[in-house]
Amino acid sequence: MKNPMQYNGLTDFLKNGTAALAKGPIAVIIAEDGVELDTTLRHHLNIGFKSVIAMLPDVVEMPGDLEDKVHRVRLDVYREGAVVHAINRLIEGAAGQWMYYCFNAEYLFFPFCETRTIGDMLTFHTEERRDAMLCYVVDLYAGDLGQFPNAVSLETALLDKSGYYALARYDEVAGADKERQLDFFGGLRWRFEEHVPYDRRKIDRIALFRAKPGLELRPDHTFNDEEYNTYACPWHHNLTAAICSFRTAKALKTNPGSTFEIQTFQWHNSVPFEWSSQQLLDLGLMEPGQWF
C-alpha cells in the first residue's frame, strides 16, 4: 500500500497533499544528496514547523522512522531551475502561510531557538508587520578533511568568527542603491571565491517568508516583491536568522575542479561551532531586533 505522505511529484502533491500547506509554518527541505538528511529533517521538526516537506530525487532515501512525519515529494533537483520552480508552485498553494526552505545539511537557527519555537518567533515578526525575514547562510566545515573528506562533521564543525561584510545593492533601473537592501558576503564563498561563480557568492537568503498570490522566488534567493528583500522595516531593526550550512564546504570538496586545490578550510578565524543561538548572536550573525 502506498504511503499517503509520499507523492510522485509536485502535481501529485498539490492535488493530494494540500493539507500539508494549510497550516504553517511550513519547512521545505531540498535534498541534493543523502548527506545529513536525517539530522536536517529532525532539526526542523524539533524547532516547531507544523509541516515538513522533503523534496527528494529518486536516488535519495528517506529515513524510515520519519515516513509518517515528513511529506516526501519526488523532484529532480538536478534539473536547471527545478528548485525555484518547485518553491514557486508551493507558494501558490500555501497563500497566507509562513514558509521556509533550505537544503540537506543545513540547520536553521534563530534568536533563543533553544527555548522558543519557530511559530513563536514568526508570530512576533508578523506583529511587526513583516512578511519576510533575512537569513544569513553561515558556512560550517569539518576541521580534518582527511578524516571527513566531504567536509561534513556535526561533532567537529567549525565556522568563521569574522570576515563577513555587506555592500549596497544597486538598482540598475533606478540608477541608485536599493533602500534597506544589502548583499552580504563571507565564509567559504569569500575565502575560496576563485572556485565559486560570481553570482553565487552572496550569503544572504530570504528563506523565511509569507506566501501570497503572485509572489515569486528568483534564482538569487530574493523575491519579486522588493519589500520582502529588505533586512529591516524603516523604523527599527528587525529579527534575522542564520542557516548553518555544510553545503558550500561539501560542494567545494566534492567538485573535481576544487577538491584537490583545498587541503583544509581552517584558518586563524576558525572556531568550533557550539550549535547554539547565543554564539551566533555574539558573533553578530543574526539579530534579535526588539524580541527579548
C-alpha positions as CSV (number, residue, x, y, z in Angstrom):
1,M,0.0,0.0,0.0
2,K,1.3,3.5,-0.9
3,N,2.3,5.7,2.0
4,P,-0.2,8.6,1.9
5,M,2.7,11.0,2.7
6,Q,4.7,10.1,-0.4
7,Y,3.9,11.9,-3.6
8,N,5.0,11.2,-7.2
9,G,5.9,14.7,-8.0
10,L,4.6,18.2,-7.4
11,T,1.4,17.8,-9.3
12,D,0.5,14.8,-7.2
13,F,1.4,16.7,-4.0
14,L,-0.6,19.8,-4.9
15,K,-3.6,17.6,-5.7
16,N,-3.5,15.2,-2.8
17,G,-1.3,16.8,-0.2
18,T,-2.8,20.2,0.3
19,A,-3.4,19.6,4.0
20,A,0.3,20.0,4.5
21,L,0.1,23.6,3.1
22,A,-3.0,24.6,5.2
23,K,-1.2,25.5,8.4
24,G,2.2,27.0,8.8
25,P,5.0,27.5,9.4
26,I,6.0,25.1,6.6
27,A,9.5,23.8,6.1
28,V,10.7,22.7,2.6
29,I,13.9,20.6,2.7
30,I,15.6,20.1,-0.7
31,A,17.8,17.0,-0.8
32,E,20.7,17.2,-3.3
33,D,22.1,14.0,-1.8
34,G,21.6,12.0,1.3
35,V,24.3,13.6,3.5
36,E,22.8,14.5,6.9
37,L,19.3,14.4,5.5
38,D,18.2,12.6,8.7
39,T,19.5,15.3,11.0
40,T,18.3,18.1,8.8
41,L,14.7,16.8,8.9
42,R,14.8,16.1,12.6
43,H,16.2,19.6,13.4
44,H,13.4,21.4,11.6
45,L,10.7,19.1,13.1
46,N,12.2,19.8,16.6
47,I,12.1,23.6,16.3
48,G,8.4,23.6,15.7
49,F,7.5,23.6,12.0
50,K,3.9,22.3,11.5
51,S,4.6,20.6,8.2
52,V,8.0,19.4,6.9
53,I,8.1,18.6,3.1
54,A,11.2,16.8,1.8
55,M,11.8,17.2,-2.0
56,L,14.0,14.3,-3.0
57,P,15.3,12.7,-6.2
58,D,14.8,9.0,-6.6
59,V,18.4,8.2,-5.6
60,V,17.9,9.6,-2.0
61,E,16.2,7.5,0.6
62,M,14.1,9.0,3.4
63,P,14.8,7.8,7.0
64,G,12.3,5.1,7.7
65,D,11.0,6.3,11.0
66,L,10.2,9.8,9.5
67,E,8.0,8.5,6.8
68,D,4.8,9.3,8.8
69,K,6.1,12.7,9.9
70,V,7.6,14.2,6.7
71,H,5.9,14.6,3.4
72,R,8.1,13.2,0.6
73,V,7.8,14.7,-2.8
74,R,9.7,13.3,-5.7
75,L,11.7,16.0,-7.5
76,D,14.6,16.0,-10.0
77,V,16.6,18.6,-8.0
78,Y,19.5,18.4,-10.5
79,R,17.4,19.9,-13.4
80,E,18.2,23.5,-14.1
81,G,15.7,25.8,-12.3
82,A,13.8,22.9,-10.7
83,V,14.1,24.1,-7.1
84,V,13.0,27.7,-7.8
85,H,10.1,26.4,-9.9
86,A,9.1,23.9,-7.2
87,I,9.1,26.6,-4.4
88,N,7.0,28.9,-6.6
89,R,4.4,26.2,-7.1
90,L,4.3,25.6,-3.4
91,I,3.8,29.3,-2.8
92,E,0.8,29.3,-5.0
93,G,-0.8,26.5,-2.9
94,A,0.1,28.0,0.5
95,A,-1.1,31.6,0.3
96,G,-1.1,33.2,3.8
97,Q,1.2,30.7,5.4
98,W,4.8,31.3,6.5
99,M,7.2,29.1,4.6
100,Y,10.9,28.3,4.9
101,Y,13.3,26.4,2.5
102,C,16.8,25.0,2.8
103,F,18.9,22.1,1.6
104,N,20.1,19.0,3.3
105,A,23.0,19.5,5.8
106,E,21.6,23.0,6.6
107,Y,20.2,23.9,10.0
108,L,18.0,27.0,10.8
109,F,18.9,28.9,14.0
110,F,17.0,32.0,15.2
111,P,17.4,34.0,18.4
112,F,16.5,31.9,21.5
113,C,15.6,28.9,19.5
114,E,16.5,26.6,22.3
115,T,13.5,27.8,24.4
116,R,11.1,29.2,21.8
117,T,9.6,27.7,18.7
118,I,9.7,29.0,15.1
119,G,6.0,29.7,15.5
120,D,6.7,32.0,18.5
121,M,9.2,34.0,16.5
122,L,7.1,34.3,13.4
123,T,4.1,35.5,15.5
124,F,6.2,38.3,16.8
125,H,7.7,39.1,13.4
126,T,4.1,39.2,11.9
127,E,3.1,41.6,14.7
128,E,5.9,43.9,13.5
129,R,4.2,43.9,10.0
130,R,7.0,41.9,8.4
131,D,6.2,39.3,5.8
132,A,9.8,38.0,5.2
133,M,13.0,37.5,7.2
134,L,16.6,37.9,6.0
135,C,18.7,34.8,6.8
136,Y,22.5,34.6,6.6
137,V,23.9,31.3,5.4
138,V,26.8,30.6,7.8
139,D,29.3,28.1,6.4
140,L,30.2,25.1,8.6
141,Y,33.1,22.7,7.8
142,A,35.0,19.8,9.3
143,G,38.4,20.6,10.8
144,D,40.0,17.4,9.5
145,L,39.4,16.8,5.8
146,G,41.4,13.7,5.9
147,Q,39.0,12.1,8.4
148,F,35.9,13.8,6.8
149,P,36.6,14.0,3.0
150,N,33.2,15.5,2.2
151,A,33.9,18.3,4.8
152,V,30.8,17.3,6.9
153,S,31.1,16.6,10.6
154,L,28.5,17.7,13.1
155,E,30.7,16.8,16.0
156,T,33.8,18.7,14.9
157,A,32.1,21.5,12.9
158,L,33.9,24.9,12.6
159,L,32.8,28.2,11.4
160,D,34.4,31.6,10.6
161,K,34.1,34.0,13.5
162,S,34.9,37.1,11.3
163,G,35.4,38.1,7.7
164,Y,31.7,39.0,6.9
165,Y,30.8,42.2,5.1
166,A,28.0,43.9,3.2
167,L,27.7,46.0,0.1
168,A,24.9,48.2,-1.1
169,R,22.6,46.5,-3.6
170,Y,22.4,48.6,-6.7
171,D,19.2,49.1,-8.7
172,E,20.2,49.1,-12.4
173,V,16.8,50.5,-13.4
174,A,16.6,53.4,-10.9
175,G,20.3,54.1,-11.1
176,A,20.6,54.2,-7.3
177,D,21.1,51.9,-4.3
178,K,18.1,49.9,-3.2
179,E,16.5,51.0,0.1
180,R,17.2,48.7,3.1
181,Q,18.8,46.1,0.9
182,L,22.4,44.8,1.1
183,D,24.4,42.0,-0.5
184,F,26.2,40.0,2.2
185,F,29.5,38.1,1.8
186,G,31.8,36.0,3.9
187,G,32.7,32.4,4.9
188,L,34.0,29.9,2.4
189,R,32.4,31.6,-0.6
190,W,34.5,34.6,0.1
191,R,37.8,32.8,1.1
192,F,37.6,30.5,-1.9
193,E,35.9,32.8,-4.3
194,E,38.1,31.6,-7.2
195,H,36.1,28.4,-7.1
196,V,32.7,30.0,-6.7
197,P,30.8,31.6,-9.7
198,Y,30.3,35.3,-9.2
199,D,26.5,35.1,-9.0
200,R,26.7,32.5,-6.2
201,R,29.0,34.3,-3.8
202,K,26.3,36.0,-1.7
203,I,25.4,34.5,1.7
204,D,22.0,36.2,2.2
205,R,18.8,34.3,1.6
206,I,15.2,35.3,2.1
207,A,14.5,31.8,3.4
208,L,11.6,32.7,5.7
209,F,8.6,34.4,4.1
210,R,4.8,34.5,4.0
211,A,3.3,33.1,0.8
212,K,0.9,35.2,-1.1
213,P,-0.7,35.2,-4.6
214,G,1.8,36.5,-7.2
215,L,4.9,36.1,-5.1
216,E,7.8,34.5,-6.9
217,L,11.2,33.4,-5.7
218,R,14.1,34.3,-8.0
219,P,17.3,32.3,-8.6
220,D,19.4,34.6,-6.4
221,H,17.2,33.8,-3.3
222,T,15.3,37.1,-3.5
223,F,11.7,37.8,-4.4
224,N,9.8,39.8,-7.0
225,D,8.3,41.9,-4.1
226,E,11.2,44.2,-3.2
227,E,9.9,44.7,0.4
228,Y,10.5,41.0,1.0
229,N,14.2,41.6,0.2
230,T,14.8,44.2,2.9
231,Y,16.7,43.5,6.1
232,A,14.5,45.7,8.3
233,C,11.5,47.9,8.3
234,P,12.0,51.7,8.0
235,W,11.6,52.5,11.7
236,H,13.8,49.9,13.6
237,H,15.9,46.8,13.4
238,N,14.1,43.5,12.8
239,L,14.9,39.9,13.6
240,T,17.2,38.0,11.4
241,A,18.1,34.3,11.4
242,A,21.0,32.1,10.4
243,I,21.2,28.9,8.3
244,C,24.2,27.0,9.5
245,S,25.2,25.1,6.4
246,F,27.7,22.5,5.3
247,R,26.5,22.9,1.7
248,T,29.4,25.1,0.4
249,A,32.1,23.1,2.1
250,K,30.6,19.8,0.7
251,A,30.4,21.2,-2.8
252,L,34.0,22.6,-2.7
253,K,35.3,19.2,-1.6
254,T,33.2,17.0,-3.9
255,N,33.7,19.2,-7.0
256,P,36.6,17.9,-9.1
257,G,37.6,21.4,-10.0
258,S,38.3,22.5,-6.5
259,T,38.7,19.4,-4.3
260,F,42.5,18.9,-5.0
261,E,43.1,22.7,-4.5
262,I,41.8,22.7,-0.9
263,Q,43.7,20.8,1.8
264,T,41.9,22.4,4.7
265,F,39.2,25.0,5.4
266,Q,40.8,26.0,8.7
267,W,42.4,29.5,9.2
268,H,43.1,31.8,12.1
269,N,39.5,32.9,12.4
270,S,38.1,29.3,12.6
271,V,36.2,28.5,15.9
272,P,34.3,25.4,17.0
273,F,30.5,25.7,16.3
274,E,28.6,25.4,19.6
275,W,25.2,24.6,18.0
276,S,23.7,27.5,20.0
277,S,21.8,30.6,19.0
278,Q,23.8,32.6,21.6
279,Q,27.1,32.0,19.8
280,L,25.6,33.3,16.6
281,L,24.2,36.3,18.3
282,D,27.6,37.0,20.0
283,L,29.3,36.9,16.6
284,G,26.7,39.2,15.0
285,L,25.5,36.5,12.6
286,M,21.9,37.2,13.5
287,E,19.9,40.0,15.1
288,P,17.2,39.8,17.8
289,G,15.7,43.1,16.9
290,Q,13.0,44.1,19.5
291,W,12.4,40.4,20.6
292,F,13.7,39.6,24.0
